[in-house]
Amino acid sequence: MDQYSLRPPQRMGLSAILAVLASLGSMFFSCSGHPGRGLILAALSIPFGLFGFIRAASPEIKGGIASIFAIIVGIVALPSR
């Protein structure tokens, strides 16, 4: 990497991280016998994932693939209740 680059280094977007954590937490709570908490986290992972995917269009933010993963997991987790 060029040390004299004008672009700042990419960093993972907070909304993408929150989306992945919410989707994984949804699966954890669903499997551990707390479907209400799992449903809430699945419902939260979808908007966080959408916002993270939109933010990943910026060259300074990464996390588009993680956001798509969180959206898919959230959609799969919602009808399983």
Gaussian input, Z-matrix of N, CA and C with variables (Angstrom, degrees):
# hf/3-21g

backbone

0 1
 N
 C     1     B1
 C     2     B2     1     A1
 N     3     B3     2     A2     1     D1
 C     4     B4     3     A3     2     D2
 C     5     B5     4     A4     3     D3
 N     6     B6     5     A5     4     D4
 C     7     B7     6     A6     5     D5
 C     8     B8     7     A7     6     D6
 N     9     B9     8     A8     7     D7
 C    10    B10     9     A9     8     D8
 C    11    B11    10    A10     9     D9
 N    12    B12    11    A11    10    D10
 C    13    B13    12    A12    11    D11
 C    14    B14    13    A13    12    D12
 N    15    B15    14    A14    13    D13
 C    16    B16    15    A15    14    D14
 C    17    B17    16    A16    15    D15
 N    18    B18    17    A17    16    D16
 C    19    B19    18    A18    17    D17
 C    20    B20    19    A19    18    D18
 N    21    B21    20    A20    19    D19
 C    22    B22    21    A21    20    D20
 C    23    B23    22    A22    21    D21
 N    24    B24    23    A23    22    D22
 C    25    B25    24    A24    23    D23
 C    26    B26    25    A25    24    D24
 N    27    B27    26    A26    25    D25
 C    28    B28    27    A27    26    D26
 C    29    B29    28    A28    27    D27
 N    30    B30    29    A29    28    D28
 C    31    B31    30    A30    29    D29
 C    32    B32    31    A31    30    D30
 N    33    B33    32    A32    31    D31
 C    34    B34    33    A33    32    D32
 C    35    B35    34    A34    33    D33
 N    36    B36    35    A35    34    D34
 C    37    B37    36    A36    35    D35
 C    38    B38    37    A37    36    D36
 N    39    B39    38    A38    37    D37
 C    40    B40    39    A39    38    D38
 C    41    B41    40    A40    39    D39
 N    42    B42    41    A41    40    D40
 C    43    B43    42    A42    41    D41
 C    44    B44    43    A43    42    D42
 N    45    B45    44    A44    43    D43
 C    46    B46    45    A45    44    D44
 C    47    B47    46    A46    45    D45
 N    48    B48    47    A47    46    D46
 C    49    B49    48    A48    47    D47
 C    50    B50    49    A49    48    D48
 N    51    B51    50    A50    49    D49
 C    52    B52    51    A51    50    D50
 C    53    B53    52    A52    51    D51
 N    54    B54    53    A53    52    D52
 C    55    B55    54    A54    53    D53
 C    56    B56    55    A55    54    D54
 N    57    B57    56    A56    55    D55
 C    58    B58    57    A57    56    D56
 C    59    B59    58    A58    57    D57
 N    60    B60    59    A59    58    D58
 C    61    B61    60    A60    59    D59
 C    62    B62    61    A61    60    D60
 N    63    B63    62    A62    61    D61
 C    64    B64    63    A63    62    D62
 C    65    B65    64    A64    63    D63
 N    66    B66    65    A65    64    D64
 C    67    B67    66    A66    65    D65
 C    68    B68    67    A67    66    D66
 N    69    B69    68    A68    67    D67
 C    70    B70    69    A69    68    D68
 C    71    B71    70    A70    69    D69
 N    72    B72    71    A71    70    D70
 C    73    B73    72    A72    71    D71
 C    74    B74    73    A73    72    D72
 N    75    B75    74    A74    73    D73
 C    76    B76    75    A75    74    D74
 C    77    B77    76    A76    75    D75
 N    78    B78    77    A77    76    D76
 C    79    B79    78    A78    77    D77
 C    80    B80    79    A79    78    D78
 N    81    B81    80    A80    79    D79
 C    82    B82    81    A81    80    D80
 C    83    B83    82    A82    81    D81
 N    84    B84    83    A83    82    D82
 C    85    B85    84    A84    83    D83
 C    86    B86    85    A85    84    D84
 N    87    B87    86    A86    85    D85
 C    88    B88    87    A87    86    D86
 C    89    B89    88    A88    87    D87
 N    90    B90    89    A89    88    D88
 C    91    B91    90    A90    89    D89
 C    92    B92    91    A91    90    D90
 N    93    B93    92    A92    91    D91
 C    94    B94    93    A93    92    D92
 C    95    B95    94    A94    93    D93
 N    96    B96    95    A95    94    D94
 C    97    B97    96    A96    95    D95
 C    98    B98    97    A97    96    D96
 N    99    B99    98    A98    97    D97
 C   100   B100    99    A99    98    D98
 C   101   B101   100   A100    99    D99
 N   102   B102   101   A101   100   D100
 C   103   B103   102   A102   101   D101
 C   104   B104   103   A103   102   D102
 N   105   B105   104   A104   103   D103
 C   106   B106   105   A105   104   D104
 C   107   B107   106   A106   105   D105
 N   108   B108   107   A107   106   D106
 C   109   B109   108   A108   107   D107
 C   110   B110   109   A109   108   D108
 N   111   B111   110   A110   109   D109
 C   112   B112   111   A111   110   D110
 C   113   B113   112   A112   111   D111
 N   114   B114   113   A113   112   D112
 C   115   B115   114   A114   113   D113
 C   116   B116   115   A115   114   D114
 N   117   B117   116   A116   115   D115
 C   118   B118   117   A117   116   D116
 C   119   B119   118   A118   117   D117
 N   120   B120   119   A119   118   D118
 C   121   B121   120   A120   119   D119
 C   122   B122   121   A121   120   D120
 N   123   B123   122   A122   121   D121
 C   124   B124   123   A123   122   D122
 C   125   B125   124   A124   123   D123
 N   126   B126   125   A125   124   D124
 C   127   B127   126   A126   125   D125
 C   128   B128   127   A127   126   D126
 N   129   B129   128   A128   127   D127
 C   130   B130   129   A129   128   D128
 C   131   B131   130   A130   129   D129
 N   132   B132   131   A131   130   D130
 C   133   B133   132   A132   131   D131
 C   134   B134   133   A133   132   D132
 N   135   B135   134   A134   133   D133
 C   136   B136   135   A135   134   D134
 C   137   B137   136   A136   135   D135
 N   138   B138   137   A137   136   D136
 C   139   B139   138   A138   137   D137
 C   140   B140   139   A139   138   D138
 N   141   B141   140   A140   139   D139
 C   142   B142   141   A141   140   D140
 C   143   B143   142   A142   141   D141
 N   144   B144   143   A143   142   D142
 C   145   B145   144   A144   143   D143
 C   146   B146   145   A145   144   D144
 N   147   B147   146   A146   145   D145
 C   148   B148   147   A147   146   D146
 C   149   B149   148   A148   147   D147
 N   150   B150   149   A149   148   D148
 C   151   B151   150   A150   149   D149
 C   152   B152   151   A151   150   D150
 N   153   B153   152   A152   151   D151
 C   154   B154   153   A153   152   D152
 C   155   B155   154   A154   153   D153
 N   156   B156   155   A155   154   D154
 C   157   B157   156   A156   155   D155
 C   158   B158   157   A157   156   D156
 N   159   B159   158   A158   157   D157
 C   160   B160   159   A159   158   D158
 C   161   B161   160   A160   159   D159
 N   162   B162   161   A161   160   D160
 C   163   B163   162   A162   161   D161
 C   164   B164   163   A163   162   D162
 N   165   B165   164   A164   163   D163
 C   166   B166   165   A165   164   D164
 C   167   B167   166   A166   165   D165
 N   168   B168   167   A167   166   D166
 C   169   B169   168   A168   167   D167
 C   170   B170   169   A169   168   D168
 N   171   B171   170   A170   169   D169
 C   172   B172   171   A171   170   D170
 C   173   B173   172   A172   171   D171
 N   174   B174   173   A173   172   D172
 C   175   B175   174   A174   173   D173
 C   176   B176   175   A175   174   D174
 N   177   B177   176   A176   175   D175
 C   178   B178   177   A177   176   D176
 C   179   B179   178   A178   177   D177
 N   180   B180   179   A179   178   D178
 C   181   B181   180   A180   179   D179
 C   182   B182   181   A181   180   D180
 N   183   B183   182   A182   181   D181
 C   184   B184   183   A183   182   D182
 C   185   B185   184   A184   183   D183
 N   186   B186   185   A185   184   D184
 C   187   B187   186   A186   185   D185
 C   188   B188   187   A187   186   D186
 N   189   B189   188   A188   187   D187
 C   190   B190   189   A189   188   D188
 C   191   B191   190   A190   189   D189
 N   192   B192   191   A191   190   D190
 C   193   B193   192   A192   191   D191
 C   194   B194   193   A193   192   D192
 N   195   B195   194   A194   193   D193
 C   196   B196   195   A195   194   D194
 C   197   B197   196   A196   195   D195
 N   198   B198   197   A197   196   D196
 C   199   B199   198   A198   197   D197
 C   200   B200   199   A199   198   D198
 N   201   B201   200   A200   199   D199
 C   202   B202   201   A201   200   D200
 C   203   B203   202   A202   201   D201
 N   204   B204   203   A203   202   D202
 C   205   B205   204   A204   203   D203
 C   206   B206   205   A205   204   D204
 N   207   B207   206   A206   205   D205
 C   208   B208   207   A207   206   D206
 C   209   B209   208   A208   207   D207
 N   210   B210   209   A209   208   D208
 C   211   B211   210   A210   209   D209
 C   212   B212   211   A211   210   D210
 N   213   B213   212   A212   211   D211
 C   214   B214   213   A213   212   D212
 C   215   B215   214   A214   213   D213
 N   216   B216   215   A215   214   D214
 C   217   B217   216   A216   215   D215
 C   218   B218   217   A217   216   D216
 N   219   B219   218   A218   217   D217
 C   220   B220   219   A219   218   D218
 C   221   B221   220   A220   219   D219
 N   222   B222   221   A221   220   D220
 C   223   B223   222   A222   221   D221
 C   224   B224   223   A223   222   D222
 N   225   B225   224   A224   223   D223
 C   226   B226   225   A225   224   D224
 C   227   B227   226   A226   225   D225
 N   228   B228   227   A227   226   D226
 C   229   B229   228   A228   227   D227
 C   230   B230   229   A229   228   D228
 N   231   B231   230   A230   229   D229
 C   232   B232   231   A231   230   D230
 C   233   B233   232   A232   231   D231
 N   234   B234   233   A233   232   D232
 C   235   B235   234   A234   233   D233
 C   236   B236   235   A235   234   D234
 N   237   B237   236   A236   235   D235
 C   238   B238   237   A237   236   D236
 C   239   B239   238   A238   237   D237
 N   240   B240   239   A239   238   D238
 C   241   B241   240   A240   239   D239
 C   242   B242   241   A241   240   D240

   B1=1.4462
   B2=1.5115
   B3=1.2966
   B4=1.4524
   B5=1.5284
   B6=1.3110
   B7=1.4618
   B8=1.5186
   B9=1.3372
   B10=1.4573
   B11=1.5243
   B12=1.2971
   B13=1.4545
   B14=1.5260
   B15=1.3229
   B16=1.4559
   B17=1.5243
   B18=1.3081
   B19=1.4544
   B20=1.5206
   B21=1.3125
   B22=1.4667
   B23=1.5277
   B24=1.3099
   B25=1.4780
   B26=1.5237
   B27=1.3307
   B28=1.4545
   B29=1.5238
   B30=1.3114
   B31=1.4605
   B32=1.5204
   B33=1.2960
   B34=1.4594
   B35=1.5236
   B36=1.3210
   B37=1.4510
   B38=1.5224
   B39=1.3037
   B40=1.4629
   B41=1.5268
   B42=1.3127
   B43=1.4666
   B44=1.5222
   B45=1.3325
   B46=1.4613
   B47=1.5262
   B48=1.3032
   B49=1.4665
   B50=1.5293
   B51=1.3422
   B52=1.4591
   B53=1.5231
   B54=1.3272
   B55=1.4624
   B56=1.5197
   B57=1.3111
   B58=1.4708
   B59=1.5276
   B60=1.3165
   B61=1.4645
   B62=1.5321
   B63=1.3262
   B64=1.4619
   B65=1.5242
   B66=1.3370
   B67=1.4645
   B68=1.5244
   B69=1.3095
   B70=1.4644
   B71=1.5263
   B72=1.3287
   B73=1.4567
   B74=1.5168
   B75=1.3268
   B76=1.4576
   B77=1.5199
   B78=1.3059
   B79=1.4648
   B80=1.5325
   B81=1.3157
   B82=1.4582
   B83=1.5190
   B84=1.3358
   B85=1.4573
   B86=1.5217
   B87=1.3233
   B88=1.4665
   B89=1.5193
   B90=1.3162
   B91=1.4653
   B92=1.5199
   B93=1.3256
   B94=1.4601
   B95=1.5282
   B96=1.3189
   B97=1.4585
   B98=1.5108
   B99=1.3282
   B100=1.4637
   B101=1.5308
   B102=1.3377
   B103=1.4645
   B104=1.5251
   B105=1.3089
   B106=1.4645
   B107=1.5131
   B108=1.3151
   B109=1.4714
   B110=1.5191
   B111=1.3384
   B112=1.4635
   B113=1.5125
   B114=1.3176
   B115=1.4630
   B116=1.5211
   B117=1.3180
   B118=1.4700
   B119=1.5179
   B120=1.3207
   B121=1.4608
   B122=1.5252
   B123=1.3324
   B124=1.4646
   B125=1.5194
   B126=1.3255
   B127=1.4617
   B128=1.5287
   B129=1.3195
   B130=1.4665
   B131=1.5271
   B132=1.3138
   B133=1.4615
   B134=1.5281
   B135=1.3240
   B136=1.4659
   B137=1.5374
   B138=1.3538
   B139=1.4718
   B140=1.5266
   B141=1.3497
   B142=1.4626
   B143=1.5310
   B144=1.3285
   B145=1.4599
   B146=1.5125
   B147=1.3285
   B148=1.4631
   B149=1.5196
   B150=1.3264
   B151=1.4630
   B152=1.5280
   B153=1.3379
   B154=1.4552
   B155=1.5107
   B156=1.3397
   B157=1.4568
   B158=1.5260
   B159=1.3182
   B160=1.4680
   B161=1.5238
   B162=1.3247
   B163=1.4708
   B164=1.5319
   B165=1.3372
   B166=1.4639
   B167=1.5231
   B168=1.3227
   B169=1.4559
   B170=1.5251
   B171=1.3191
   B172=1.4563
   B173=1.5214
   B174=1.3293
   B175=1.4669
   B176=1.5274
   B177=1.3313
   B178=1.4655
   B179=1.5246
   B180=1.3331
   B181=1.4678
   B182=1.5173
   B183=1.3356
   B184=1.4545
   B185=1.5190
   B186=1.3036
   B187=1.4558
   B188=1.5118
   B189=1.3130
   B190=1.4541
   B191=1.5162
   B192=1.3232
   B193=1.4666
   B194=1.5260
   B195=1.3201
   B196=1.4675
   B197=1.5252
   B198=1.3274
   B199=1.4571
   B200=1.5223
   B201=1.3211
   B202=1.4626
   B203=1.5255
   B204=1.3262
   B205=1.4661
   B206=1.5263
   B207=1.3175
   B208=1.4672
   B209=1.5247
   B210=1.3309
   B211=1.4627
   B212=1.5297
   B213=1.3319
   B214=1.4649
   B215=1.5292
   B216=1.3277
   B217=1.4589
   B218=1.5293
   B219=1.3239
   B220=1.4577
   B221=1.5105
   B222=1.3333
   B223=1.4634
   B224=1.5169
   B225=1.3326
   B226=1.4749
   B227=1.5213
   B228=1.3091
   B229=1.4661
   B230=1.5259
   B231=1.3174
   B232=1.4620
   B233=1.5194
   B234=1.3272
   B235=1.4763
   B236=1.5132
   B237=1.3165
   B238=1.4585
   B239=1.5323
   B240=1.3084
   B241=1.4653
   B242=1.4903
   A1=108.85
   A2=115.06
   A3=120.88
   A4=109.84
   A5=117.18
   A6=119.90
   A7=112.19
   A8=117.84
   A9=121.20
   A10=112.04
   A11=116.66
   A12=121.48
   A13=110.19
   A14=115.79
   A15=120.74
   A16=111.93
   A17=116.92
   A18=120.73
   A19=111.33
   A20=116.38
   A21=117.89
   A22=109.78
   A23=117.97
   A24=119.16
   A25=111.11
   A26=115.13
   A27=119.60
   A28=110.09
   A29=115.50
   A30=120.68
   A31=108.31
   A32=115.21
   A33=121.18
   A34=109.27
   A35=117.18
   A36=122.15
   A37=111.72
   A38=116.10
   A39=121.70
   A40=111.32
   A41=117.13
   A42=118.94
   A43=111.50
   A44=118.22
   A45=120.38
   A46=110.51
   A47=116.39
   A48=120.46
   A49=110.12
   A50=116.98
   A51=120.71
   A52=111.53
   A53=117.31
   A54=120.88
   A55=110.88
   A56=116.96
   A57=120.07
   A58=110.20
   A59=117.32
   A60=119.85
   A61=111.33
   A62=117.24
   A63=120.12
   A64=111.11
   A65=117.42
   A66=118.97
   A67=111.30
   A68=117.23
   A69=119.45
   A70=111.28
   A71=117.18
   A72=120.90
   A73=111.85
   A74=115.83
   A75=120.18
   A76=111.11
   A77=116.50
   A78=119.87
   A79=110.97
   A80=117.28
   A81=120.96
   A82=111.04
   A83=117.24
   A84=120.11
   A85=111.90
   A86=116.54
   A87=119.13
   A88=111.03
   A89=116.65
   A90=120.27
   A91=112.73
   A92=117.78
   A93=119.71
   A94=112.94
   A95=117.39
   A96=119.75
   A97=115.69
   A98=118.69
   A99=122.45
   A100=109.06
   A101=117.51
   A102=119.09
   A103=114.13
   A104=118.39
   A105=120.33
   A106=112.07
   A107=115.97
   A108=120.24
   A109=110.67
   A110=115.81
   A111=119.55
   A112=112.09
   A113=117.02
   A114=121.72
   A115=111.09
   A116=116.25
   A117=120.17
   A118=110.40
   A119=117.52
   A120=119.99
   A121=112.15
   A122=117.78
   A123=120.38
   A124=110.33
   A125=116.09
   A126=119.96
   A127=111.33
   A128=118.38
   A129=121.36
   A130=112.50
   A131=117.05
   A132=119.29
   A133=112.14
   A134=117.56
   A135=119.88
   A136=111.84
   A137=120.39
   A138=117.49
   A139=113.56
   A140=117.10
   A141=118.73
   A142=110.46
   A143=116.40
   A144=120.48
   A145=112.61
   A146=117.06
   A147=119.67
   A148=111.62
   A149=115.97
   A150=119.59
   A151=111.09
   A152=117.01
   A153=120.40
   A154=112.60
   A155=116.58
   A156=120.58
   A157=110.70
   A158=116.51
   A159=119.96
   A160=110.39
   A161=116.91
   A162=120.59
   A163=112.19
   A164=116.75
   A165=120.26
   A166=112.21
   A167=118.06
   A168=120.52
   A169=111.22
   A170=116.63
   A171=121.20
   A172=109.85
   A173=118.72
   A174=119.41
   A175=113.80
   A176=117.80
   A177=120.70
   A178=112.73
   A179=117.92
   A180=122.65
   A181=109.13
   A182=116.01
   A183=119.79
   A184=108.42
   A185=116.36
   A186=120.51
   A187=113.14
   A188=117.60
   A189=120.86
   A190=112.69
   A191=117.29
   A192=121.34
   A193=109.91
   A194=116.89
   A195=120.19
   A196=110.65
   A197=117.35
   A198=120.55
   A199=111.35
   A200=116.89
   A201=120.33
   A202=110.10
   A203=116.80
   A204=121.07
   A205=110.87
   A206=117.16
   A207=121.02
   A208=111.65
   A209=117.34
   A210=120.86
   A211=109.69
   A212=116.52
   A213=120.35
   A214=110.75
   A215=117.45
   A216=120.39
   A217=110.59
   A218=117.67
   A219=120.57
   A220=112.75
   A221=117.48
   A222=121.36
   A223=110.23
   A224=116.74
   A225=120.21
   A226=110.13
   A227=118.02
   A228=121.02
   A229=112.65
   A230=118.81
   A231=120.20
   A232=114.29
   A233=120.67
   A234=118.29
   A235=114.30
   A236=118.82
   A237=120.12
   A238=112.11
   A239=118.86
   A240=121.55
   A241=109.12
   D1=142.58
   D2=-178.47
   D3=-75.48
   D4=125.06
   D5=-177.76
   D6=-76.25
   D7=-10.90
   D8=179.76
   D9=-106.57
   D10=27.32
   D11=-179.47
   D12=-71.03
   D13=145.64
   D14=178.56
   D15=-85.17
   D16=-16.44
   D17=179.33
   D18=-83.28
   D19=137.93
   D20=173.18
   D21=-72.33
   D22=156.98
   D23=179.36
   D24=-66.47
   D25=148.81
   D26=178.73
   D27=-71.19
   D28=147.80
   D29=175.89
   D30=-135.22
   D31=155.29
   D32=-178.81
   D33=-73.46
   D34=132.76
   D35=-179.01
   D36=-71.60
   D37=141.96
   D38=-179.06
   D39=-63.83
   D40=-39.02
   D41=-179.27
   D42=-67.85
   D43=-32.39
   D44=176.10
   D45=-67.79
   D46=-39.87
   D47=178.23
   D48=-64.97
   D49=-45.06
   D50=178.71
   D51=-63.20
   D52=-36.42
   D53=179.52
   D54=-65.80
   D55=-43.83
   D56=179.94
   D57=-66.92
   D58=-42.44
   D59=178.84
   D60=-64.22
   D61=-39.52
   D62=179.19
   D63=-66.91
   D64=-39.88
   D65=-179.11
   D66=-70.42
   D67=-39.66
   D68=177.29
   D69=-68.97
   D70=-37.89
   D71=175.50
   D72=-64.19
   D73=-35.03
   D74=176.73
   D75=-62.05
   D76=-45.63
   D77=178.49
   D78=-65.59
   D79=-39.22
   D80=179.52
   D81=-62.87
   D82=-49.33
   D83=-178.47
   D84=-67.54
   D85=-34.64
   D86=178.46
   D87=-64.71
   D88=-40.50
   D89=-178.53
   D90=-78.41
   D91=-20.83
   D92=-178.21
   D93=-94.75
   D94=8.14
   D95=174.28
   D96=94.07
   D97=17.89
   D98=177.34
   D99=-122.57
   D100=72.94
   D101=-174.48
   D102=-67.40
   D103=-25.44
   D104=178.00
   D105=-65.32
   D106=-46.51
   D107=177.54
   D108=-65.45
   D109=-37.88
   D110=177.98
   D111=-63.71
   D112=-38.56
   D113=178.96
   D114=-65.57
   D115=-42.73
   D116=179.05
   D117=-62.85
   D118=-45.56
   D119=-179.82
   D120=-67.95
   D121=-34.44
   D122=176.46
   D123=-65.43
   D124=-40.04
   D125=178.51
   D126=-68.04
   D127=-30.63
   D128=177.89
   D129=-77.85
   D130=-29.60
   D131=-175.97
   D132=-68.29
   D133=-28.03
   D134=-178.25
   D135=-69.27
   D136=-52.15
   D137=177.88
   D138=-66.04
   D139=-36.07
   D140=175.54
   D141=-61.03
   D142=-41.49
   D143=179.52
   D144=-66.02
   D145=-40.64
   D146=177.44
   D147=-63.58
   D148=-44.39
   D149=178.82
   D150=-65.27
   D151=-39.00
   D152=177.73
   D153=-65.65
   D154=-36.47
   D155=178.19
   D156=-67.49
   D157=-40.12
   D158=177.88
   D159=-66.30
   D160=-41.94
   D161=179.37
   D162=-66.44
   D163=-26.89
   D164=-178.83
   D165=-71.43
   D166=-8.82
   D167=175.72
   D168=-70.06
   D169=-20.12
   D170=176.88
   D171=-72.81
   D172=140.81
   D173=179.14
   D174=-68.50
   D175=-14.25
   D176=-179.18
   D177=-88.60
   D178=-17.35
   D179=-174.23
   D180=-115.31
   D181=136.75
   D182=172.71
   D183=-119.92
   D184=168.27
   D185=-179.76
   D186=127.18
   D187=16.33
   D188=-180.00
   D189=-65.86
   D190=-43.62
   D191=-179.82
   D192=-67.14
   D193=-40.62
   D194=178.11
   D195=-63.92
   D196=-37.06
   D197=178.23
   D198=-66.92
   D199=-40.71
   D200=177.38
   D201=-63.36
   D202=-41.90
   D203=176.35
   D204=-58.53
   D205=-44.37
   D206=-179.06
   D207=-66.26
   D208=-37.44
   D209=178.24
   D210=-64.57
   D211=-45.07
   D212=-179.08
   D213=-63.61
   D214=-44.39
   D215=179.10
   D216=-64.60
   D217=-39.47
   D218=177.87
   D219=-64.66
   D220=-39.36
   D221=178.86
   D222=-68.38
   D223=-40.37
   D224=178.69
   D225=-67.37
   D226=-35.48
   D227=-176.04
   D228=-76.30
   D229=-26.92
   D230=-177.65
   D231=-64.76
   D232=-50.47
   D233=-177.38
   D234=-74.13
   D235=-10.44
   D236=-177.05
   D237=-78.04
   D238=1.74
   D239=178.75
   D240=-87.73

